[in-house]
Amino acid sequence: MPIAVAEYLRHLATRCSRIARDTKDRMVTMELEVISVELIEKAEELEATYKVPGAGGGKSPDTVIFSGDDDAA
């Protein structure tokens, strides 16, 4: 069960990152980035607590954290 929860948290983090990348509202972008990081941290915490083999030590390959600097003028 902890594996499924950690995977779901990573999935939500990815969704937040994608929405952050697509939105033009800077406040929304920043908040979604914070949520994404928190979700990844919680997933890593779960994996460490339950010692999930092959997990932890970084983000999942499909997780992209948006920096928000691409559209700065």
Backbone as a chain_set.jsonl record, in Angstrom:
{"seq": "MPIAVAEYLRHLATRCSRIARDTKDRMVTMELEVISVELIEKAEELEATYKVPGAGGGKSPDTVIFSGDDDAA", "coords": {"N": [[0.802, -1.211, 0.0], [1.939, 1.356, 0.803], [3.64, 1.781, -1.368], [1.905, 2.231, -3.51], [0.686, 4.586, -2.651], [2.885, 6.35, -2.584], [3.55, 6.356, -5.316], [1.213, 7.519, -6.324], [1.354, 10.065, -5.132], [3.629, 11.041, -6.445], [2.613, 11.081, -9.031], [0.625, 13.062, -8.765], [2.31, 15.225, -8.199], [3.616, 15.493, -10.631], [1.46, 16.237, -12.262], [0.833, 18.727, -11.089], [3.168, 20.131, -11.726], [3.009, 20.207, -14.507], [0.672, 21.724, -14.899], [1.527, 24.095, -13.701], [3.479, 24.839, -15.513], [1.919, 25.474, -17.693], [0.28, 27.589, -16.979], [-0.323, 31.134, -16.833], [-0.422, 32.75, -14.675], [1.558, 34.016, -12.212], [1.499, 33.693, -9.382], [-0.087, 31.42, -9.042], [1.502, 29.595, -10.414], [3.816, 29.568, -8.77], [2.744, 28.554, -6.376], [1.818, 26.029, -7.165], [4.265, 24.868, -7.8], [5.432, 24.706, -5.255], [3.648, 22.937, -4.013], [4.096, 20.686, -5.61], [6.778, 20.04, -4.983], [6.478, 19.468, -2.251], [4.831, 17.202, -2.391], [6.553, 15.355, -3.673], [8.552, 15.194, -1.726], [7.096, 14.038, 0.378], [6.445, 11.578, -0.778], [9.011, 10.471, -1.007], [9.63, 10.333, 1.694], [7.741, 8.441, 2.588], [8.619, 6.215, 1.125], [11.159, 5.878, 2.232], [10.505, 5.385, 4.911], [9.111, 2.984, 4.753], [10.999, 1.541, 3.525], [11.16, 1.034, 0.681], [12.228, -0.935, -1.956], [14.628, 0.158, -4.345], [13.654, 2.72, -4.468], [13.387, 6.255, -3.706], [15.976, 8.754, -3.163], [15.818, 10.722, -5.133], [13.974, 12.336, -7.806], [11.178, 10.964, -9.618], [11.552, 9.682, -12.975], [9.697, 10.878, -14.73], [8.953, 13.214, -13.555], [8.808, 16.66, -13.604], [10.064, 19.619, -12.522], [8.989, 22.828, -12.71], [10.638, 25.787, -13.452], [9.8, 28.341, -14.04], [11.072, 30.436, -15.298], [11.212, 30.624, -18.021], [9.481, 32.31, -19.476], [10.164, 34.841, -18.791], [10.782, 38.269, -19.338]], "CA": [[0.0, 0.0, 0.0], [2.751, 2.575, 0.763], [4.178, 1.971, -2.717], [0.836, 2.836, -4.312], [0.506, 5.968, -2.189], [4.038, 7.111, -3.053], [3.388, 6.526, -6.759], [0.137, 8.482, -6.545], [1.874, 11.387, -4.783], [4.5, 11.455, -7.546], [1.724, 11.393, -10.161], [0.05, 14.384, -8.486], [3.385, 16.207, -8.335], [3.812, 15.69, -12.071], [0.316, 17.017, -12.752], [1.008, 20.106, -10.614], [4.247, 20.734, -12.515], [2.502, 20.476, -15.861], [-0.257, 22.855, -14.821], [2.345, 25.277, -13.431], [4.154, 25.204, -16.763], [0.942, 25.962, -18.668], [-0.47, 28.75, -16.526], [0.338, 32.432, -16.974], [-0.51, 33.431, -13.385], [2.791, 33.752, -11.464], [1.178, 33.212, -8.034], [-0.546, 30.038, -9.191], [2.69, 28.825, -10.784], [4.66, 29.392, -7.589], [2.069, 27.681, -5.412], [1.845, 24.67, -7.711], [5.638, 24.369, -7.652], [5.597, 24.357, -3.841], [2.867, 21.713, -3.788], [4.789, 19.601, -6.297], [7.948, 19.677, -4.18], [5.989, 18.84, -1.025], [4.362, 15.857, -2.733], [7.732, 14.52, -3.91], [9.187, 14.959, -0.428], [6.269, 13.088, 1.128], [6.625, 10.266, -1.42], [10.327, 9.981, -0.6], [9.522, 10.007, 3.117], [7.031, 7.157, 2.67], [9.501, 5.169, 0.614], [12.226, 5.659, 3.218], [9.899, 4.807, 6.101], [8.757, 1.591, 4.476], [12.163, 0.953, 2.857], [10.751, 0.519, -0.627], [13.419, -1.227, -2.756], [14.812, 0.905, -5.586], [12.973, 4.009, -4.427], [14.081, 7.311, -2.981], [17.199, 9.241, -3.788], [15.595, 11.605, -6.268], [12.653, 12.426, -8.406], [10.887, 9.954, -10.622], [11.993, 10.162, -14.28], [8.706, 11.682, -15.446], [8.629, 14.403, -12.78], [9.503, 17.846, -14.051], [9.773, 20.773, -11.694], [9.007, 23.995, -13.562], [11.332, 26.897, -12.813], [9.034, 29.559, -14.265], [11.921, 31.498, -15.857], [11.2, 30.569, -19.477], [8.72, 33.384, -20.113], [10.579, 36.139, -18.256], [11.241, 39.153, -20.403]], "C": [[0.846, 1.277, 0.0], [3.339, 2.85, -0.614], [3.147, 2.671, -3.598], [0.623, 4.294, -3.932], [1.652, 6.84, -2.686], [3.946, 7.361, -4.564], [2.306, 7.557, -7.074], [0.598, 9.898, -6.22], [2.793, 11.916, -5.883], [3.68, 11.828, -8.791], [1.101, 12.786, -9.971], [1.087, 15.491, -8.633], [3.638, 16.523, -9.805], [2.687, 16.529, -12.657], [0.435, 18.483, -12.339], [2.076, 20.822, -11.437], [3.783, 21.088, -13.918], [1.542, 21.655, -15.87], [0.513, 24.141, -14.575], [3.018, 25.778, -14.7], [3.182, 25.877, -17.743], [0.203, 27.225, -18.244], [0.348, 30.029, -16.673], [0.351, 33.206, -15.654], [0.694, 33.043, -12.517], [2.52, 33.19, -10.07], [0.733, 31.756, -8.072], [0.644, 29.138, -9.524], [3.554, 28.533, -9.566], [4.027, 28.43, -6.588], [2.049, 26.227, -5.89], [3.24, 24.049, -7.618], [5.883, 23.917, -6.216], [4.867, 23.052, -3.529], [3.576, 20.515, -4.404], [5.991, 19.116, -5.488], [7.518, 18.97, -2.899], [5.507, 17.412, -1.28], [5.525, 14.894, -2.97], [8.418, 14.192, -2.588], [8.407, 13.936, 0.393], [6.391, 11.684, 0.534], [7.965, 9.661, -1.003], [10.333, 9.572, 0.873], [8.825, 8.658, 3.316], [7.927, 6.005, 2.23], [10.618, 4.856, 1.603], [11.684, 4.967, 4.465], [9.622, 3.32, 5.906], [9.853, 0.861, 3.704], [11.795, 0.263, 1.546], [12.002, 0.295, -1.47], [13.46, -0.402, -4.042], [14.156, 2.26, -5.602], [13.809, 5.006, -3.64], [15.3, 7.779, -3.749], [16.964, 10.073, -5.026], [14.182, 11.542, -6.784], [12.444, 11.277, -9.38], [11.237, 10.522, -11.994], [10.989, 11.055, -14.987], [8.31, 12.94, -14.676], [9.484, 15.562, -13.253], [9.092, 18.991, -13.145], [10.012, 22.006, -12.548], [9.65, 25.158, -12.823], [10.601, 28.227, -12.996], [9.828, 30.679, -14.902], [11.858, 31.571, -17.375], [10.502, 31.752, -20.128], [9.084, 34.742, -19.562], [11.138, 36.986, -19.385], [12.382, 40.004, -19.953]], "O": [[0.517, 2.212, -0.731], [3.52, 4.007, -0.996], [3.48, 3.593, -4.342], [0.404, 5.14, -4.8], [1.42, 7.952, -3.16], [4.236, 8.463, -5.029], [2.464, 8.372, -7.983], [0.272, 10.836, -6.948], [2.745, 13.099, -6.219], [4.016, 12.771, -9.507], [1.059, 13.586, -10.906], [0.778, 16.572, -9.134], [3.849, 17.678, -10.175], [2.934, 17.431, -13.457], [0.172, 19.379, -13.141], [1.907, 21.985, -11.803], [4.126, 22.144, -14.449], [1.603, 22.497, -16.766], [0.198, 25.173, -15.169], [3.115, 26.983, -14.933], [3.578, 26.743, -18.523], [-0.44, 27.868, -19.074], [1.578, 29.993, -16.64], [1.056, 34.207, -15.53], [0.835, 31.883, -12.131], [3.239, 32.298, -9.619], [1.134, 30.956, -7.227], [0.772, 28.045, -8.974], [3.975, 27.396, -9.35], [4.716, 27.583, -6.018], [2.243, 25.306, -5.096], [3.377, 22.848, -7.384], [6.475, 22.862, -5.988], [5.409, 22.172, -2.861], [3.649, 19.45, -3.79], [6.192, 17.912, -5.33], [8.131, 17.978, -2.504], [5.752, 16.518, -0.47], [5.486, 13.749, -2.521], [8.817, 13.051, -2.356], [9.001, 13.067, 1.03], [6.436, 10.704, 1.278], [8.041, 8.475, -0.682], [10.964, 8.585, 1.249], [9.269, 7.835, 4.117], [7.984, 4.961, 2.879], [10.978, 3.693, 1.788], [12.325, 4.07, 5.011], [9.873, 2.507, 6.796], [9.673, -0.28, 3.28], [12.079, -0.916, 1.335], [12.769, 1.234, -1.685], [12.456, -0.279, -4.742], [14.101, 2.9, -6.652], [14.799, 4.651, -2.999], [15.616, 7.277, -4.828], [17.832, 10.13, -5.897], [13.328, 10.812, -6.281], [13.398, 10.695, -9.897], [11.22, 11.741, -12.165], [11.386, 11.914, -15.774], [7.414, 13.663, -15.109], [10.711, 15.472, -13.302], [7.906, 19.295, -13.017], [11.116, 22.208, -13.055], [9.259, 25.48, -11.701], [10.769, 29.14, -12.189], [9.308, 31.787, -15.038], [12.407, 32.503, -17.962], [10.886, 32.164, -21.223], [8.384, 35.717, -19.834], [11.859, 36.505, -20.259], [12.894, 40.811, -20.73]]}, "num_chains": 1, "name": "protein.A"}
